[in-house]
Amino acid sequence: MKIITHSEKETIELGKKFAREFRGGEVIALYGDLGAGKTTFVKGLAQGLGIKKIITSPTFILMNVYKITNYELRITNFVHIDCYRIHSAHDIENIGAQEYFGRKDSVVVIEWAEKIKEILPKRKLEIKITSKEKNNRIFAIY
């Protein structure tokens, strides 16, 4: 499936829409060049889960875990991982990120997922984001 957004606002809205379908245990692998819109999409996912905090990419700390306080959801953790600066998948293993993969109380989203493909779970949603023009983004969802 392919979806095109035409602005940052539309990309955030797309993330919100996706998040409303989450039931827990999801792992979302994001692919795309620098500036493609990965973090903007993650902001929408977080907002869709009711997270009010400002979402920034954890480029230097690798992983942020946000607590979800919406008691209607059984999801309590939103885990945002950024693999841009890692040297190997072991960097992610060493911070305990894999402990969240597939957990029913968590949703995990991974930017630059191609850098850790050997440790990604088989069950995952893969989204490749490409920028076509100034604000247009194409989301290819597998």
C-alpha positions in Angstrom: 0.0 0.0 0.0 1.2 3.5 -0.8 0.0 6.7 0.9 1.1 10.2 0.0 1.2 13.1 2.4 1.6 16.7 1.3 2.6 18.5 4.5 4.1 17.9 7.9 0.6 18.2 9.4 -0.7 15.4 7.0 2.3 13.2 8.0 1.4 13.7 11.7 -2.2 12.9 11.0 -1.2 9.7 9.2 0.8 8.7 12.3 -2.2 9.4 14.5 -4.5 7.3 12.3 -2.0 4.4 12.4 -1.7 4.6 16.2 -5.5 4.3 16.7 -5.2 0.7 15.3 -2.5 -0.4 17.7 -3.4 -3.2 20.2 0.0 -3.8 21.7 3.0 -5.8 20.5 3.6 -3.8 17.3 7.1 -3.2 16.0 7.3 -0.6 13.3 10.5 -0.5 11.2 11.0 2.8 9.5 13.2 3.3 6.5 14.1 6.5 4.7 16.8 9.0 4.0 17.8 11.8 6.3 14.9 14.3 6.4 12.4 11.9 4.8 9.9 12.5 7.6 10.5 9.5 10.0 10.5 11.5 13.2 7.5 13.6 12.1 5.6 10.3 11.5 6.7 9.1 15.0 5.3 12.3 16.5 2.0 11.5 15.0 2.1 7.9 16.3 2.9 9.3 19.8 0.1 11.8 19.6 -2.3 9.1 18.5 -1.5 7.1 21.6 -2.2 10.2 23.8 1.4 11.1 24.6 1.6 14.9 25.3 5.4 15.1 25.6 7.5 16.7 22.8 8.9 13.8 20.7 12.5 14.2 19.4 14.6 11.6 17.8 16.9 9.8 20.4 19.9 10.0 18.0 22.5 10.1 20.8 20.8 8.2 23.5 19.4 5.6 21.0 16.1 4.9 22.8 13.3 6.8 24.6 10.5 5.0 26.5 7.3 7.1 26.9 4.7 6.0 29.4 1.1 6.0 28.1 -1.5 6.9 30.7 -4.6 6.3 28.6 -6.2 3.6 30.7 -8.5 2.5 27.9 -5.5 1.1 26.1 -3.6 -1.8 27.5 -0.5 -0.3 25.9 1.7 1.4 28.6 5.0 1.9 26.7 5.8 3.7 23.5 9.4 2.9 22.6 11.2 5.1 20.1 14.5 3.8 18.9 16.9 5.7 16.5 19.7 3.6 14.9 21.3 6.3 12.9 24.5 6.5 14.9 24.9 2.9 15.9 27.8 0.8 14.8 26.1 -2.6 15.1 22.9 -4.3 16.2 24.7 -5.1 19.5 24.4 -1.4 20.4 20.7 -1.9 20.5 20.9 -5.2 22.3 23.1 -3.7 25.0 20.5 -1.1 25.9 17.8 -3.7 26.3 15.7 -2.6 23.4 14.8 -6.1 22.3 13.0 -6.7 25.6 10.2 -4.5 24.3 9.9 -6.3 20.9 6.5 -8.0 20.7 5.4 -7.1 24.3 1.6 -6.7 24.5 2.0 -3.6 26.7 4.3 -1.8 24.2 4.6 -0.4 20.8 8.1 0.0 19.3 9.0 2.2 16.4 12.5 2.1 15.0 14.1 4.7 12.8 16.9 3.5 10.5 15.7 -0.1 11.1 17.9 -1.4 8.2 20.9 -1.1 10.6 19.5 -3.8 12.9 17.7 -6.0 10.4 19.4 -9.1 11.9 17.7 -8.7 15.2 14.3 -7.4 14.1 11.4 -9.7 14.8 9.8 -11.5 11.9 6.5 -10.0 12.8 6.8 -6.2 12.1 5.3 -3.5 10.0 7.8 -2.0 7.6 7.3 1.5 6.3 9.6 3.1 3.7 9.3 6.9 3.5 10.6 8.8 0.5 10.4 12.5 -0.1 9.2 13.4 -3.6 9.1 17.2 -3.5 9.4 19.9 -0.9 6.7 18.6 1.5 5.4 15.5 -0.3 6.2 12.2 1.4 5.4 8.7 0.0 4.8 6.0 2.6 5.2 2.5 1.2 3.8 0.1 3.8 4.6 -3.6 3.8 
